[in-house]
Amino acid sequence: MRKALTLTAVALTTSLALGGATTAFAAGTPTPAASPTASTHPAASARVEVPSSPVKPGDAISVTVTAPAGSKNLAVSSAALGGVSLTPGKDGSWSGTAQVADVKDGSYGVSLTGSAPDGTKLQATAQLTVKKGDAPKPPTPVSSTLRLSTDFGRPGDKVTVTVKTTAKDAYVKSAAFAGGRVDLKNDGHGTFTGTATVAKDVKTGYYGVDAFAGGKKFDTAKFSVEAKGNPDVKPVPLKPSEHKTPKGSVNTGQAPADA
């Protein structure tokens, strides 16, 4: 009986020893070292925006840049634009203006370069369409005009002359006017006026009034002169009710021969 107890104790001791050894082995086993963690920062994203509708040379356009906050050395360039100066805003945005260069019609690339806070390079592109459009039509030249206050006069009568022109001076000439030439005064807005006097020694007839602007003749007006006083007045026909029958007449409208 004592022998069996001894075996049982030995077995238990062995079991405990083995258990302890197992425990010690498990605790002393080295844990595999963790591998270095790769950057968790996603690929840096950036965007540059310009007007989508066509622009013309000389236009001032807005440029907007979106990039990770803290990005550095951001620059926008294009063959269609002059220098672009960016001003930082909030939440990773930049804005600026640029003038469209004098380039041919077409589509031009706009590129953004720079670096994110972690050193990742930033790149983005956009397209800018340049179209000059129809060339402006030259202004239609304004024709000079001549106007006389009347186209008829007698010796000594006054005639107002008006010329409208873009030239710097204007005058008229006519053999019907005293002195032959009448200089006109500019009102500062392209209207020239003056007063002509019908010459005292002019004869009855038709005369030309030549108008000059900038030293060049541009029009001739017709002017008539009556130099013998009032023109003849034609009698106005009488109405049937206004006719009177002469004495001695029998509804013939004529007087007797002996009258």
Kinemage of the C-alpha trace (Angstrom):
@kinemage 1
@onewidth
@group {chain A} dominant
@subgroup {mainchain}
@vectorlist {calphas} color= white
{ca met a 1} P 0.000 0.000 0.000
{ca arg a 2} L 2.824 2.337 0.766
{ca lys a 3} L 4.399 1.478 -2.579
{ca ala a 4} L 1.344 2.475 -4.590
{ca leu a 5} L 1.156 5.782 -2.819
{ca thr a 6} L 4.736 6.474 -3.693
{ca leu a 7} L 4.074 5.835 -7.371
{ca thr a 8} L 1.100 8.062 -7.358
{ca ala a 9} L 3.096 10.874 -5.802
{ca val a 10} L 5.852 10.431 -8.301
{ca ala a 11} L 3.396 10.580 -11.176
{ca leu a 12} L 1.830 13.742 -9.801
{ca thr a 13} L 5.194 15.336 -9.264
{ca thr a 14} L 6.205 14.475 -12.793
{ca ser a 15} L 3.015 15.863 -14.113
{ca leu a 16} L 3.480 19.060 -12.222
{ca ala a 17} L 7.076 19.284 -13.341
{ca leu a 18} L 6.095 18.807 -16.922
{ca gly a 19} L 3.329 21.310 -16.547
{ca gly a 20} L 5.731 23.799 -15.131
{ca ala a 21} L 8.184 23.156 -17.894
{ca thr a 22} L 5.452 23.645 -20.460
{ca thr a 23} L 4.422 26.854 -18.841
{ca ala a 24} L 7.971 28.096 -18.711
{ca phe a 25} L 8.537 27.271 -22.361
{ca ala a 26} L 5.406 29.078 -23.441
{ca ala a 27} L 6.351 32.145 -21.467
{ca gly a 28} L 9.903 32.156 -22.735
{ca thr a 29} L 9.082 31.744 -26.429
{ca pro a 30} L 10.091 34.973 -28.224
{ca thr a 31} L 7.186 36.940 -29.884
{ca pro a 32} L 7.790 37.676 -33.629
{ca ala a 33} L 8.772 41.347 -34.079
{ca ala a 34} L 6.143 43.568 -35.776
{ca ser a 35} L 7.102 44.702 -39.286
{ca pro a 36} L 7.511 48.480 -39.803
{ca thr a 37} L 4.116 50.112 -40.600
{ca ala a 38} L 3.887 51.729 -44.113
{ca ser a 39} L 2.674 55.380 -44.353
{ca thr a 40} L -1.051 55.500 -43.816
{ca his a 41} L -1.296 58.858 -45.615
{ca pro a 42} L -3.229 58.192 -48.834
{ca ala a 43} L -1.876 59.263 -52.172
{ca ala a 44} L -1.922 63.031 -52.058
{ca ser a 45} L -4.743 64.484 -54.167
{ca ala a 46} L -4.829 67.960 -55.700
{ca arg a 47} L -6.966 69.830 -58.189
{ca val a 48} L -6.646 73.021 -60.240
{ca glu a 49} L -9.734 74.696 -61.661
{ca val a 50} L -10.070 77.338 -64.397
{ca pro a 51} L -13.154 78.603 -66.295
{ca ser a 52} L -14.763 75.917 -68.418
{ca ser a 53} L -16.187 78.355 -70.961
{ca pro a 54} L -13.953 79.899 -73.661
{ca val a 55} L -11.970 82.974 -72.693
{ca lys a 56} L -10.354 85.700 -74.792
{ca pro a 57} L -6.817 87.087 -74.748
{ca gly a 58} L -6.630 89.864 -72.183
{ca asp a 59} L -9.343 88.412 -69.952
{ca ala a 60} L -8.615 88.200 -66.229
{ca ile a 61} L -9.666 84.753 -65.006
{ca ser a 62} L -9.851 83.114 -61.574
{ca val a 63} L -7.725 80.060 -60.695
{ca thr a 64} L -8.638 77.793 -57.769
{ca val a 65} L -6.366 75.122 -56.260
{ca thr a 66} L -7.372 72.369 -53.824
{ca ala a 67} L -4.632 70.394 -52.028
{ca pro a 68} L -3.868 68.889 -48.592
{ca ala a 69} L -3.603 71.570 -45.942
{ca gly a 70} L 0.017 72.518 -45.364
{ca ser a 71} L 1.134 71.770 -48.919
{ca lys a 72} L 4.159 73.710 -50.109
{ca asn a 73} L 5.626 75.186 -53.270
{ca leu a 74} L 2.315 75.199 -55.148
{ca ala a 75} L 2.657 76.672 -58.618
{ca val a 76} L 0.274 76.995 -61.564
{ca ser a 77} L 1.588 77.465 -65.092
{ca ser a 78} L 0.255 77.489 -68.656
{ca ala a 79} L 1.321 78.761 -72.059
{ca ala a 80} L -2.028 80.575 -72.173
{ca leu a 81} L -1.586 82.413 -68.882
{ca gly a 82} L 0.712 84.985 -67.388
{ca gly a 83} L 2.082 84.568 -63.875
{ca val a 84} L -0.364 83.139 -61.333
{ca ser a 85} L -0.004 84.292 -57.725
{ca leu a 86} L -1.878 82.005 -55.300
{ca thr a 87} L -3.296 83.164 -51.984
{ca pro a 88} L -4.006 80.495 -49.324
{ca gly a 89} L -7.545 80.184 -48.080
{ca lys a 90} L -9.169 77.788 -45.624
{ca asp a 91} L -9.361 74.001 -45.568
{ca gly a 92} L -6.650 73.372 -48.137
{ca ser a 93} L -7.732 75.837 -50.812
{ca trp a 94} L -5.798 78.477 -52.712
{ca ser a 95} L -7.062 81.097 -55.142
{ca gly a 96} L -5.577 83.555 -57.576
{ca thr a 97} L -6.105 85.465 -60.798
{ca ala a 98} L -4.269 85.383 -64.104
{ca gln a 99} L -4.470 87.230 -67.395
{ca val a 100} L -4.990 85.287 -70.594
{ca ala a 101} L -2.013 85.757 -72.913
{ca asp a 102} L -2.280 86.843 -76.535
{ca val a 103} L -2.322 83.335 -77.980
{ca lys a 104} L -4.068 81.634 -80.887
{ca asp a 105} L -7.457 80.002 -80.553
{ca gly a 106} L -7.224 76.521 -79.059
{ca ser a 107} L -7.126 74.385 -75.916
{ca tyr a 108} L -4.217 74.865 -73.508
{ca gly a 109} L -3.092 72.774 -70.569
{ca val a 110} L -2.927 74.303 -67.088
{ca ser a 111} L -0.649 72.401 -64.675
{ca leu a 112} L -0.307 72.439 -60.893
{ca thr a 113} L 2.854 71.280 -59.126
{ca gly a 114} L 3.929 71.227 -55.481
{ca ser a 115} L 4.458 68.913 -52.512
{ca ala a 116} L 2.160 67.604 -49.791
{ca pro a 117} L 3.073 67.980 -46.082
{ca asp a 118} L 4.614 64.464 -46.077
{ca gly a 119} L 6.777 65.265 -49.098
{ca thr a 120} L 4.587 63.523 -51.657
{ca lys a 121} L 4.683 65.317 -54.996
{ca leu a 122} L 1.501 66.990 -56.116
{ca gln a 123} L 0.432 67.174 -59.730
{ca ala a 124} L -2.836 68.174 -61.389
{ca thr a 125} L -3.941 69.478 -64.774
{ca ala a 126} L -6.865 71.325 -66.324
{ca gln a 127} L -7.799 72.596 -69.776
{ca leu a 128} L -8.339 76.206 -70.756
{ca thr a 129} L -10.022 77.084 -74.045
{ca val a 130} L -9.038 80.343 -75.721
{ca lys a 131} L -11.181 81.815 -78.473
{ca lys a 132} L -10.748 85.324 -79.747
{ca gly a 133} L -14.119 85.340 -81.475
{ca asp a 134} L -15.081 87.588 -84.347
{ca ala a 135} L -12.822 90.561 -84.828
{ca pro a 136} L -14.627 93.792 -83.955
{ca lys a 137} L -15.922 95.615 -86.978
{ca pro a 138} L -14.418 99.032 -87.559
{ca pro a 139} L -16.847 101.825 -86.794
{ca thr a 140} L -18.854 103.013 -89.760
{ca pro a 141} L -17.585 106.444 -90.738
{ca val a 142} L -20.160 109.137 -90.157
{ca ser a 143} L -20.942 111.041 -93.335
{ca ser a 144} L -20.743 114.812 -93.163
{ca thr a 145} L -24.058 116.581 -93.782
{ca leu a 146} L -25.074 120.051 -94.947
{ca arg a 147} L -28.306 121.865 -94.183
{ca leu a 148} L -29.517 125.349 -95.163
{ca ser a 149} L -32.352 127.041 -93.300
{ca thr a 150} L -33.858 127.920 -96.709
{ca asp a 151} L -33.087 127.175 -100.343
{ca phe a 152} L -34.356 130.569 -101.553
{ca gly a 153} L -33.382 134.170 -100.791
{ca arg a 154} L -33.251 137.751 -101.927
{ca pro a 155} L -30.334 140.198 -101.640
{ca gly a 156} L -29.660 140.932 -97.966
{ca asp a 157} L -31.498 137.863 -96.637
{ca lys a 158} L -29.864 135.778 -93.898
{ca val a 159} L -29.396 132.033 -94.302
{ca thr a 160} L -28.376 129.717 -91.447
{ca val a 161} L -25.854 127.078 -92.493
{ca thr a 162} L -25.378 123.863 -90.463
{ca val a 163} L -22.754 121.203 -91.091
{ca lys a 164} L -22.337 118.019 -89.063
{ca thr a 165} L -18.979 116.286 -89.386
{ca thr a 166} L -16.192 114.599 -87.443
{ca ala a 167} L -13.635 116.877 -89.097
{ca lys a 168} L -11.967 119.685 -87.166
{ca asp a 169} L -13.220 122.514 -89.380
{ca ala a 170} L -15.995 123.284 -91.847
{ca tyr a 171} L -17.090 126.084 -94.157
{ca val a 172} L -19.208 126.736 -97.271
{ca lys a 173} L -18.642 128.647 -100.481
{ca ser a 174} L -21.185 130.148 -102.864
{ca ala a 175} L -21.359 132.993 -105.387
{ca ala a 176} L -24.799 133.750 -103.939
{ca phe a 177} L -23.372 134.778 -100.556
{ca ala a 178} L -21.592 137.993 -99.645
{ca gly a 179} L -17.842 137.398 -99.504
{ca gly a 180} L -18.203 134.035 -101.246
{ca arg a 181} L -17.048 132.035 -98.196
{ca val a 182} L -18.790 131.485 -94.862
{ca asp a 183} L -16.723 130.044 -91.990
{ca leu a 184} L -18.628 127.914 -89.479
{ca lys a 185} L -18.176 127.633 -85.709
{ca asn a 186} L -17.888 124.269 -83.949
{ca asp a 187} L -20.038 123.631 -80.860
{ca gly a 188} L -17.560 121.024 -79.626
{ca his a 189} L -19.810 118.092 -80.517
{ca gly a 190} L -19.341 117.904 -84.276
{ca thr a 191} L -21.936 120.509 -85.291
{ca phe a 192} L -20.758 123.613 -87.154
{ca thr a 193} L -23.050 126.602 -87.703
{ca gly a 194} L -22.825 130.008 -89.309
{ca thr a 195} L -24.891 132.714 -90.988
{ca ala a 196} L -24.636 133.577 -94.679
{ca thr a 197} L -25.952 136.820 -96.220
{ca val a 198} L -27.279 136.845 -99.769
{ca ala a 199} L -25.094 139.253 -101.738
{ca lys a 200} L -26.645 142.608 -102.711
{ca asp a 201} L -25.355 142.537 -106.252
{ca val a 202} L -26.332 138.930 -106.984
{ca lys a 203} L -28.465 138.235 -110.023
{ca thr a 204} L -31.575 136.146 -110.224
{ca gly a 205} L -30.816 132.486 -110.777
{ca tyr a 206} L -29.666 129.223 -109.209
{ca tyr a 207} L -26.396 128.907 -107.321
{ca gly a 208} L -24.501 126.042 -105.775
{ca val a 209} L -23.482 126.084 -102.116
{ca asp a 210} L -20.337 123.940 -101.756
{ca ala a 211} L -19.686 122.460 -98.297
{ca phe a 212} L -16.173 121.605 -97.071
{ca ala a 213} L -15.080 119.562 -94.037
{ca gly a 214} L -11.459 119.047 -93.170
{ca gly a 215} L -10.524 120.982 -96.302
{ca lys a 216} L -12.376 118.562 -98.601
{ca lys a 217} L -15.595 119.226 -100.470
{ca phe a 218} L -18.294 116.706 -99.501
{ca asp a 219} L -21.608 118.161 -100.735
{ca thr a 220} L -23.274 120.835 -102.853
{ca ala a 221} L -26.703 122.314 -102.150
{ca lys a 222} L -28.899 124.179 -104.642
{ca phe a 223} L -29.842 127.758 -103.753
{ca ser a 224} L -32.063 130.113 -105.791
{ca val a 225} L -32.030 133.916 -105.728
{ca glu a 226} L -34.747 136.387 -106.763
{ca ala a 227} L -33.053 139.750 -107.295
{ca lys a 228} L -36.000 141.790 -108.730
{ca gly a 229} L -38.149 142.097 -105.658
{ca asn a 230} L -41.197 139.981 -105.063
{ca pro a 231} L -41.831 137.362 -107.702
{ca asp a 232} L -44.901 137.652 -109.923
{ca val a 233} L -48.084 136.468 -108.252
{ca lys a 234} L -50.324 134.310 -110.403
{ca pro a 235} L -54.076 135.143 -110.182
{ca val a 236} L -56.203 132.655 -108.372
{ca pro a 237} L -59.129 131.362 -110.542
{ca leu a 238} L -62.557 132.565 -109.370
{ca lys a 239} L -65.275 130.206 -108.323
{ca pro a 240} L -68.416 130.156 -110.589
{ca ser a 241} L -70.413 131.921 -107.881
{ca glu a 242} L -67.883 134.771 -107.784
{ca his a 243} L -68.121 135.614 -111.519
{ca lys a 244} L -69.763 138.976 -112.377
{ca thr a 245} L -71.520 139.653 -115.710
{ca pro a 246} L -70.307 142.902 -117.372
{ca lys a 247} L -72.986 145.428 -118.396
{ca gly a 248} L -74.365 145.008 -121.925
{ca ser a 249} L -73.436 141.398 -122.025
{ca val a 250} L -75.897 138.632 -122.531
{ca asn a 251} L -74.433 135.760 -120.620
{ca thr a 252} L -71.374 135.923 -122.815
{ca gly a 253} L -69.065 137.383 -120.292
{ca gln a 254} L -67.940 140.120 -122.716
{ca ala a 255} L -68.925 143.769 -123.060
{ca pro a 256} L -70.544 145.171 -126.298
{ca ala a 257} L -68.140 146.062 -129.071
{ca asp a 258} L -68.937 149.801 -128.799
{ca ala a 259} L -67.993 149.744 -125.149
